[in-house]
């Protein structure tokens, strides 16, 4: 359908992105293992919606700090606090 209409849009993912096909139970488990391995090796959580919102200006630093407080002393909450304090900066790396 998309090809016939000429409306297919393809975006290539750059370095640091992964497409995780979770269409089957087996591929869902494989994706979970991949995420777990990346989080463990990088010591950073994968896909933090509050961090993404803050980086895009959709929430303020105060909003990010409020979210961090809501998560308390969990790993996730500590991560948000570090981001809000400027201890973790996600900037594109040049290779």
ABEGO torsion letter per residue (X at the ends): XAAAAGABBBBBBBBGBBBBBAABAAAAAAAAAAAAAAAAAAGBBBGBAAAAAAAAGABBAAAAAAAAAAAEABAAAAAAAAAAAGABBBBBBBX
